Amino acid sequence: MIDVNKFESMQIGLASPNKIRSWSYGEVKKPETINYRTLKPEKDGLFDERIFGPTKDYACACGKYKGVRYRGIVCDRCGVEVTSSKVRRERMGHIELAAPVSHIWYFKGIPSRMGLVLDISPRSLEEVIYFAAYIVIDAGDTDLENKQLLTEVEYRDYKAKYGDRFEAKMGAEAIKELLERVDIDKEVATLKEELKSATGQKRTRAIRRLDILDAFKTSGNKPEWMIMDCIPVIPPDLRPMVQLDGGRFATSDLNDLYRRVINRNNRLKRLLDLNAPRIIVQNEKRMLQEAVDALIDNGRRGRPVVGPGNRPLKSLSHMLKGKQGRFRQNLLGKRVDYSGRSVIDVSPKLKFYQCGVPRPMALELFKPFVINELVKRGLASNIKNATRKIDREDDDVWDVLEDVIKERPVLLNRAPTLHRLGIQAFEPVLVPGKSIRLHPLACEAYNADFDGDQMAIHVPLSDEAVAESRLLMLAAHHILAPRDGKPVVTPSQDIVLGNYWLTQSERGREGEGMIFDSPEEAAIAYANGDIHYHTRIGLAADSMPEKPWPKGHEHDIFVTTYGKLVFNQILPKDFFYINDPTQENLTHPIDERYFLQPGEDIHEKLDNMKLGDAFKKGFLSDIIAQIYKIYKVQRTSDLLDDIKELGFTVCTYSGLTIGVEDIPTITDKDDIVAEARKKVDVVSKQYRRGLITDEERHDRVISIWNSCKDTVQAEIADIHAPRNPITVMADSGARGNISNFTQLAGMRGLMAAPNGGMMEIPVTSNFREGLSVLEMFMSTHGARKGMTDTALKTANSGYLTRRLVDVAQDVIIREEDCGTDRGITVKAITEGDEMIEPLFDRLVGRYTLKSVVNPQTGEVICPADVMMDEDMAHKIVDAGVTEVTIRSVFTCNTPHGVCKKCYGMNLATGEDVEVGEAVGTVAAQSIGEPGTQLTMRNFHNGGVAGGADITQGLPRVQELFEARNPKGRATISEVSGEVTSIEEDPAEHSRQITVQGQTDTRTYDVPYTASVAVSEGDHVERGDRLTIGSVDPKELIRVCDSLTTEKYILNEIQKAYRMQGVEVADKHAEVITRQMLQKVRILDPGETDLLPGELMDIGDFKERNKEVIISGGIPATAQSVILGITKAALETNSFLSAASFQETTRILTDASIRGKEDPLLGLKENVIIGKIIPAGTGMAVYREMEPKVDVPEENLKDAKKDSVYSIADIEKKLAAESNDSKD
């Protein structure tokens, strides 16, 4: 076998008949498969052991030779080679055809490749190939023309008239002869001449023909190979036949299709031997052609061949296509050994880097390691005994298992895996029962809950896989989401509630005003029942000397609550004491107002002081982000475990319960509803009098009821008591929100109608009172719609993610710095007065291209070529800077990827991105993963006349990424200048907007209904909107340039996501958008060998031009084009990646004619051929590297024993082990 990691590229081409014969181990002559009595393969049949190899390992068919010692011998009795039976998965056979047949891909595909080579229409070709017409091959000296079609009658007449002076044939043999006669060089030269003068359709046809002929010329394929003289028979184990229980057989459809071909072929041979009449032979040849068509691509032409139950048979093409095809089912995703799945369950006792694995599951998963260890320790004499011990579940097996799993992490995966946090590594802990136990904080990343979700578990086997799982995939390292760099591990539910309750404060609790010398003293008072968590106490600041205190207050007494003191003890010792849930307190010492002045009475101070706020969910998340920023991964994951422990414990102490009596009631709801009903009556009267239209009446009724519900909601918000458990849950962020309470205690309000609008009759009851039958019935519409929408949204969002991954999977960080001098200028994205994305978010984690200067003082805030962190970005924004020029993926010069500086920070780690990071896939996941949170529907703007419906949510994202013509398209200006007039033309129902530029004046017709976005006298730039709506990116790239288009798409994507409250970093959208603009279309080939209209990579285009310029020729010219992500993914240089995405047969047809070579630069193509992916540690630069170890000894001593190993520890350990083994 060739080492798959050694080869650099892979080529595909047409197989010549001789090539097919050279692959073959023998000819299949009979349609028989196996003998139903003996169940042995029939001789010369489709399963013949002489051709394909033995069915039993190292045993010939007759039994004369058995055993490995005879390997390689061919039995003299039965002719079967003695070898391993797995050769039946790789040995091919062939069928010698009695007449040539055409390959349906090349004749029937669009465009028809045969048709283009011969310059014959596909319809004429079909008539010839299927024996409906003759084609003139050689006209001789007659008045016929070459390639002229003749009917049967015409042929007879001409035969009578001219005799043998001309030659005409039918069927694939005629086409083969014509193809053999094509002089490619001559045709190419003629076409190139033609192109100089041709226009219109003629030109298009000439370009397409030239393209195909050029492909044949350069690839070394011969056109006549599109017609086959012999057919390869794929190995029998790839089209198996298995016996079912009832003695019947199940067989692959391919066997049926092959049998049809062989039967017809044998019949044709017999007819030819018998010199049968021409008409019968032709009919048989046509049937053979149809049988071969069905084998290659059943259903492509005419009605498909069906099996039992009228099911179309699966042909060779179907084996490749679609989700169940070879590419997607077996090459891109495989089932793996050492894996299991089970229901998940929560285990609050686990550390963040652990997961619980059921004992029987662990025993099965780690079986080989346990067997090895049992034999090594002498507990079992051999493997067989060890296996027996495991099956009996002996006591010593469990001890060995405990030791085995200590060193080996496992991977947990929950489907759907929407982003990379859907697979993380944990250290297994054995647990009783049958469910996998998960850490409560790991749920967020997996989007898991415990209502019956299942998870899959995998065991990394090789040492490299174990090391990568531990260093790169350990759950404790994945605290930030790659999408926006915010913590993804945020406490929720009980943990939030516990910490919220812990940090509340109350007036007059027991022990209020007690002053303590140290936290320990306060803990004793709490244990004795002298104080409560909510008690406000005084504490000496110098009892925590490491903490930063305000200047001059280091030895004073400050006011806090005992609960807040407990919370602060889990934070790092030298971190600020947190007394207020504010951003200020996370970055500065506590406010001076909390300190007692010497001689001040604490009770008096407490009476005048307002109660401190408790820590809510959002603030806990902020604490985690801040700790991560300062102390990095290790300390943060310890803190998370502490927050979890504290939350669960205190939540239990709080004894929080909820009952129906906790739902408050409001007295004047009936009055509010009655008031609304009166207003509705007034509106109905206006409608009946004809003062308003039905649509206006509907919109007004809806708005009356909505404001009624808002009034009720406001009353409920006012009424809520701070100690009410429902309020506590909502306020802390643990569960629920105000609108849930409106439905519980106020009114449910308006419901969705089945047609997508709103019903006018509101549900005025709430859940506490109960709904009437009618109200209940009305509610069901909305609920059902919600469920169906969610299901549809998931499918749509998943498909979007798949397309995004496909278009961006080969974008990898390939170098340190591309050295570009270009960048983009970013400012805050706004829509009207609304802030969509602030400047701060656009700066964090990016490199500056130019130095950033304070606009007031002129001093340099941030020099050029520096990565801006949060502090620097705050400085820039606070100085009043409104725009900054940064390095961007858009302007990066790295071919087939991005460089470190144009990308900036890896948001998942908060550090510089590393060479080898697969940023394309991360970008696709970051944009696709929140897709399910976006709305599915297009919004109407409340029936306001003149406003176009604006597409939002998921449809808008798809519209942008597919570069479709947008709904509600805006007219844009093609010149920079002044709007001189806006005139109305009532006759045409339109307006005319005139823009006067420096050189020319343009007038635009816009419909009456469009809202004009400019007024007379305004100055507009090229590409600016003249009417309100969405700009068509294809128009924008034509009018402006690619960078303007890229920036427009980026801004629009951000609007679509942020309007829905989803934050996605700019760089992800940049990576995808850049992929859409990677191609140029050739306008004039100059002196290159390119064709006009051809699409090619910008990089390749520049390369070709460089060569021509060096040799003194005229370079080609081209224009930038924008492709939708689907088209861009199919236009990639890798045919393997494209074929595994969509339109498999078309891509393979094209690639084989061109003899395409796949450079194996992306991830998919390497996965398909089983090579290590060229990203991360699989990159060429890292493949041969030896691990370096330089860890100071003292670093290891401080490591917490029960904590996650740091990377340094593991490297140290590995080094020690490798030294031992060398000794």
Protein Blocks (a to p, Z undefined) as FASTA:
>chain_A
ZZfklpmbdcdddddfklmmmmpgbdcfbfbfbdfklopacehiaklfklnopfbghiaf
komagcjklgoiacfklopacddfklmmmbccddddfbdcddfklmmmccdfklmmnopa
fklmmmmmnopaccdfbgojafbdehiacdfklmmmmmmmnommbccdedjklmmmmmmm
pcfklmmmmmmmmmmmggcjllmmmmmmmmmmmmmmmnopafklmpcfbdcdddfklmcc
dddfkopacddfklmmmmmmmmmmmmmmmmmmnopafklmmmmmmmmmmmmmmmmmghkg
ojddddehiiacddfklmmgojklmklmmmmpccdehiadddddddfkbcfkbccddfkl
mmmmmmmmmmmmmmmnopafblmlmmmmmmnopaklmmmmmmmmmmmccdddddddfbfk
lpccddddddehjbdcddfklmmmnopafehpacdddddfblmlmmmmmmmmgmklmmbc
fklopafbdcehjlmmmmmmmmpccehiahihiacfbfklmmmmmmnopacfklccdddf
klmmmbccdehilmmccdddfklmmmmmmpcfkbccdfbdcfklmmmccdfklpccehia
fklmmmmpccdddddfklmmmmmmmmmmmnommlmmmmmmmmmmmmmmmmmmnopacdfk
lpccdfklmmmmmmmmmmmmmmmmmmmnopacfklmmmmmmmmmmmmmmmmmmmmmmmpc
fklmklmmmmnomnocfklmmmmmmcnbjaddfkopacfbdcfbdfknopafklmmmmmm
mmmmmmmmmmmmmmmmmmmmmmmmmmmmmpccfbfbeoiabdcddddddehjbcfbdfkl
mmgopacfbdcddfklopafbdghiacdfklmmmmmmnopabdcdddfklpcbehiacfk
lnopafknopacdehiafklmmmmmmmmmmmmpcfbdcdehhighiacddehjllmmmmm
nopacehiacddfbdcddfbdcddfknopacdddddfkbccdddddfklccfbdehiacd
ehiafbgcdddfklmmmmmcmklmmmmmmmmmmmmmmmnopacdfklmmmmmmmmmmpcc
dfbgojafbdehiacdfklmmmmmmmmmmnopacdddddddddfklmmmmpmblklmmmm
goklmmmmmmmmnopacehlammlmmmnopacfehjlbmklmmpccdddddfklmmmpcf
klccdfklmmmmmmmmmmmmmZZ
